[in-house]
């Protein structure tokens, strides 16, 4: 639909006034393939990490929600190992809450919020969820560990590090996900949070 | 950013072209909005409803403009002919050209359908023959496809009896004279149905003539049969006549909906039948047919020109898919026989009795289809079939007829059925609305009055049985009618009404079972009733197709249609099972086969596509496709059993296409049947076009404060059309309409746009 013109506007907005802790840019010249990074919130297990996400904009956007996935491994009750996110704003009604008045920016912001406040009652990863609910310290510890392993730039300058690491991570995570995707492809619906 | 760049190197070559493409697209989008904003409300609605707007940026303004012109041209024609149907008919004839591609797949066919037109195709395989007729109503864009498959069981017998019937039942028949008519009739019927009677007749005539012509239906028939003009109609109607070998029983059948078919199976002899036909025509052509049948002699086919059916298109059916299986098998039963029989009896006097009371009966039946008045009545009532009661009534009135008929019938019936064992599945479009049957004669009129819901069914059944009986020899025939209609505002209501109709119908019956399940917009109703030994199964599946439209043009739509058809077929299959299990009759095969056949038929046949507007399936997306299939089978369990020809019974089934062995088919229990429904997935519910149109709309004016449409994130410009939801949130009309077609809440506040419409979507 209005995808092209709308995305164009959205990208402008994202570049001019991005939400705090979030960056988003167009991949190549493809209008329907975006990349984003979310900075782990302070006082969360993800602090210090930089999480990359992949955004696929469907043809029918904005009448359909963008497809967003974590490229960076993250230990979270609502995000599975292939990076898929269980979030109602990413699904169409009646099950989801997507609506055309939302946009990439708001969705990324809500994902940022989800990272800070997992929703164990609508888990995608049952184990992590119960851990989050009943053994928070353990959860926090693991989440931090994952963050350190996968999302933190170990070297120097954040800026440079980002540039270099991001691609690498993506590459690796992509492979991983490729597998995951294949596996999940067969039972897509089921995987959603239950 | 950088990251992206590095990743993209591989694609670095593309950027240029991609950028250019994007620019082009943006330009087109701008043009799109401009175009939309300049459209008048009507034009906008027209294009939207026909899904001609497409996606902004995908289509150039010129293309949009040409689409608008096209669609406008179409409608105008329609307008001219209030009775859209009529208009159609005329068109059809010319188009009738048959499409040769018998082998085309349904999908191909659907994809190629572009123009309005009616087409008829026939073919046969082994002992089965099929005829497919497609019709498109240019005005409404409704598309209708009917397929009839007949299997000759007792070929030998039949042949012997009537040469025409022989192998390819239908075709054969046609040849046989009467039959040709029969086929023709079917088609004609189908066509006729839509068209007003007159049209119907023409078409029928036309088709009949063609086909018949080819086949000599007339000749066969008679020769004399009919007078030409009239004949056509009759033939159409009467085509059936040919069939009857034996006797002729004419089958007069009116298909409920628009199609009224009268089949009179006359036997080949045909001799005189013609005369009767003529007479009949006037009065009650059908009756005549029947009579003829009784007489067995030749067929009279009087089938009146009436084009019975006509039902047509206009019906509300639209988005629903209704599969009605009315197997009414057992002709044996007296009642049914009577009905059927009656006519016959009169027939006995092969002559023209038709006109008289007998005719009425049939008339009633047929009348339903044909007689204009009746049609209307029926239409309202529901199917044309209602007549059963009427018939009975008539019978009363015309005792003698009845009696006679009964006598004969019963006698015949039993036998016949057996012999033939024909099972017919007819799917009619329920559209009862049959509009016109101007032809209808008085007799019919009388009949009409009575439309009982149940009756309807029964009638059909009866009719079927009648056919079976009368025609006795008639090869089993499976008829399938598919109707695809555009959804129009208010149609949903109709849908409801249909549902209720069905319900009431079943309730009335003495022995009725009604099952209904609904899920995510997909609704299935199954009912079974037993009356006078006639069992009727009605399965209605309603699928909102509206959504399909969104999916896109073309492929998506056709795919959707395909799946619908598949479902229908599946439904048949299921029904077949049900029937089998219920009856335990040897026919079980039959049931199974039938569905299979249908399926095959569909595949094979190509239907012709027709439809122009409709044809554009793609375009139509919005339209709802209503597919109604009605299957009426006449089984004569007993008869089968008795039957004659065992061969007949089984033969038929096998001959048809042995998709699967009956045995291999699992017996479906009702429970299973219904469980299947659960598989349907839930789909988001959107608003109907009507509901959307009821929302207020205004033009953005200068005075308004600057605002932005939150769907497209674009500021409103003067002249933009905005739609205001009950919650006061506004959007561009084209933006919000699309959203609301699939969802029912406000994009901003998520409040339900319609209080009653909100479902889970309201969070």
Interface residues (C-beta under 8 A of the other chain):
Chain A: X1 X2 X3 X4 X5 X6 X8 X9 X10 X25 X26 X27 X28 X29 X30 X31 X35 X52 X59 X60 X62 X63 X88 X92 X93 X94 X95 X97 X99 X100 X101 X103 X162 X163 X166 X167 X170
Chain B: X1 X2 X3 X4 X5 X6 X7 X8 X11 X12 X14 X15 X18 X19 X22 X25 X26 X29 X30 X55 X56 X57 X550 X682 X684 X685 X710 X711 X712 X713 X714 X735 X738 X739 X742 X743 X745 X746 X747 X748 X750 X759 X760 X761 X763
